[in-house]
Amino acid sequence: MNTALRRIIFIAIIAVIWEVTSRFSGLPDFMFPRLTQVFETLFNGLINGQIATAIGKSFSRLLIGFAIAIILGLFMGYLIWRYKFVEDTLGFVVTALQSIPSIVWFPLAIIWFGLNDFAILFIVTIGATWTMTVSATSGFKNVPTLYQRVAKTFGSKGFHFVRTVILPASIPQLLSGLRIAWAFSWRALMAGELLGAGGGLGQLLETGRSLGQMDLVISVMIIIAVIGTIMDNVVFMRLERSVQTKWGIN
């Protein structure tokens, strides 16, 4: 029995237990909806475009915020790796800021930007920037000294040195950082949309809660879990494996 089959059987068992429990528990649907009702709501939401529109809105915010976080993370990671003064100052601050949950920034984001897309983008960016910075710094520092010496011996320096030696040698660790940073930004996005406004999956969760439609809430939770699983186990894992194969790590 392979891994995929085990997972399918396990999920099927959970689904059966859920359906049987919800039918015989005596709890109202707004507290414990039947799984068939959840899937019906999920199907209808996909057909009428409600959930599909929310997914598109959330992903547009995620991609913009995550792209900004990658650029900032790589830039600050380079500065921290390159200059001792920056490592002692900015590096210390980044380490401290990394321990602060991104949703804690939301009150400040509302004050600075208002309750709009900019506030949510700020939360998403903050959620991934510090992790990306730490990963980039660690990746740059772990480039073998031998590579650097050989490149400098052949006259490589400046941007050429970074582009042809530091970045390629750091790719395995940078990909691991991207994977973690994406998870943080995805969670930050859901929290920001849940508390904020302007559509998205998080706002759809809040709509379901306010209307007492737990079937809608659980439907959105399933969508969030499926997207997270696809991104982690399909996109990033395959990308890491291809890089590891290219570099002869596995």
Residue pairs with C-beta under 8 A, 6 or more apart in sequence:
15 35
18 35
19 34
19 35
19 36
21 32
22 32
22 33
22 34
22 35
23 34
25 32
29 37
29 214
29 215
30 212
30 213
30 214
31 214
32 214
33 214
33 215
33 218
37 215
38 215
38 218
38 219
38 222
39 219
40 215
41 213
41 215
41 216
41 219
42 51
42 219
42 222
42 223
45 51
45 52
45 216
45 219
46 52
50 204
51 201
51 204
51 219
51 220
51 223
53 199
54 199
54 200
54 201
54 203
54 204
54 220
55 201
55 223
55 227
57 198
57 199
57 200
57 201
58 189
58 190
58 193
58 200
58 201
58 202
61 117
61 120
61 121
61 124
61 189
61 193
61 200
62 124
62 185
62 186
62 189
64 121
64 124
65 120
65 121
65 122
65 123
65 124
65 125
65 127
65 128
65 185
65 189
66 124
66 125
66 128
66 181
66 182
66 185
68 121
68 125
68 129
69 124
69 125
69 126
69 127
69 128
69 129
69 132
69 181
69 185
70 128
70 132
70 178
70 181
72 125
72 129
72 132
72 133
73 128
73 129
73 130
73 131
73 132
73 133
73 135
73 136
73 177
73 181
74 132
74 136
76 90
76 94
76 129
76 133
76 136
76 137
77 132
77 133
77 134
77 135
77 136
77 137
77 139
77 140
78 136
78 140
78 162
79 86
79 90
80 86
80 87
80 90
80 91
80 94
80 133
80 137
81 87
81 136
81 137
81 140
81 141
87 137
91 137
94 130
94 133
94 134
95 134
97 130
98 130
98 131
98 134
102 123
102 124
102 126
102 127
102 184
102 187
102 188
102 191
103 123
103 188
103 191
103 192
103 195
105 122
105 123
105 126
106 119
106 123
106 191
106 192
106 195
106 196
109 118
109 119
109 120
109 122
109 123
109 192
110 119
110 196
112 119
112 122
113 119
113 122
115 196
115 197
116 196
116 197
116 198
117 198
119 192
119 196
120 189
120 192
120 193
120 196
120 198
120 200
123 188
123 189
123 191
123 192
124 185
124 188
124 189
124 192
125 185
126 188
127 181
127 184
127 185
127 187
127 188
127 189
128 181
128 182
128 184
128 185
128 188
129 181
131 177
131 180
131 181
131 184
132 177
132 178
132 181
134 177
135 173
135 174
135 176
135 177
135 178
135 180
135 181
136 170
136 174
136 177
138 173
138 177
139 170
139 171
139 172
139 173
139 174
139 177
140 166
140 170
142 170
142 173
143 165
143 166
143 169
143 170
144 169
147 165
147 169
148 161
148 165
148 166
151 161
151 164
151 165
152 161
156 164
156 165
167 174
171 243
171 247
172 240
172 243
172 244
172 247
172 249
175 236
175 239
175 240
175 243
176 240
178 236
179 232
179 236
179 240
182 231
182 232
182 236
183 228
183 232
186 227
186 228
186 231
189 200
189 202
190 201
190 202
190 205
190 224
191 202
192 202
193 199
193 200
193 201
193 202
193 203
193 205
193 206
194 202
194 203
194 205
194 206
195 202
195 206
196 202
196 203
197 203
201 220
201 223
201 224
204 216
204 220
205 217
205 220
205 221
207 213
207 216
208 214
208 215
208 216
208 217
208 219
208 220
209 217
241 250
243 249
244 250
